[in-house]
Amino acid sequence: MNKTRAKKLNKFVGQLESMLEVVQEQLDGEQESYEKLSEKAQESEKGQESSAAISELEQALQSIEEAKDAIENAISSIELD
């Protein structure tokens, strides 16, 4: 890979970092809403949906972070060449 490709990948890493921020903000909001629910409401269908959304957002964060790390590792190996 050449430096031009590395530059494009660095730009993409920045986009992934922006995505991480957006997903984290949404996760924080969903967690806050869930925590404000009474215990009975948390056990309701709405509460279960919120809990499922929290789990999915956490998984999305992990996946984006893993993709970012993999691309950064690829860039590092490019820069070593």
C-alpha positions in Angstrom: 0.0 0.0 0.0 1.2 3.4 -0.8 1.0 6.7 1.2 -2.1 7.8 -0.8 -4.0 4.8 0.4 -2.7 5.3 3.9 -3.9 8.9 3.8 -7.4 7.8 2.7 -7.5 5.2 5.5 -6.5 7.9 8.0 -9.4 9.9 6.8 -11.7 6.9 7.2 -10.4 6.4 10.8 -11.5 9.9 11.5 -14.9 9.1 10.2 -15.1 6.0 12.4 -14.1 8.1 15.4 -17.0 10.4 14.6 -19.3 7.4 14.4 -18.1 6.2 17.8 -19.0 9.6 19.3 -22.5 9.5 17.8 -23.2 6.0 18.8 -21.8 6.7 22.3 -24.1 9.7 22.7 -27.1 7.6 21.7 -26.1 4.9 24.0 -25.7 7.3 26.9 -29.1 8.7 26.2 -30.8 5.3 26.0 -29.1 4.2 29.2 -30.2 7.4 31.0 -33.8 6.9 29.8 -33.7 3.2 30.9 -32.3 4.1 34.3 -35.1 6.6 34.9 -37.7 4.0 34.4 -39.2 2.3 37.5 -38.3 -1.3 38.1 -41.7 -2.4 36.9 -41.3 -0.2 33.7 -37.9 -1.7 33.1 -39.5 -5.1 33.1 -42.3 -4.0 30.7 -42.1 -4.4 26.9 -40.8 -0.8 26.6 -38.1 -1.5 29.1 -37.1 -4.7 27.4 -36.9 -2.9 24.1 -34.8 -0.2 25.6 -32.5 -2.9 27.2 -32.2 -4.6 23.8 -31.3 -1.3 22.2 -28.6 -0.7 24.8 -27.1 -4.1 24.1 -27.1 -3.5 20.3 -25.5 -0.1 20.7 -22.8 -1.5 22.9 -22.1 -4.2 20.3 -22.0 -1.5 17.6 -19.5 0.5 19.6 -17.3 -2.6 20.0 -17.5 -3.4 16.3 -16.7 0.1 15.2 -13.7 0.2 17.6 -12.5 -3.2 16.3 -12.7 -1.9 12.7 -10.9 1.3 13.7 -8.1 -0.6 15.4 -7.7 -3.0 12.5 -7.4 -0.1 10.0 -4.9 1.7 12.3 -2.8 -1.5 12.4 -2.9 -1.7 8.6 -1.8 1.9 8.4 1.1 1.2 10.9 2.3 -1.6 8.7 2.1 0.6 5.6 4.1 3.3 7.3 6.8 0.7 8.2 7.3 -0.2 4.6 
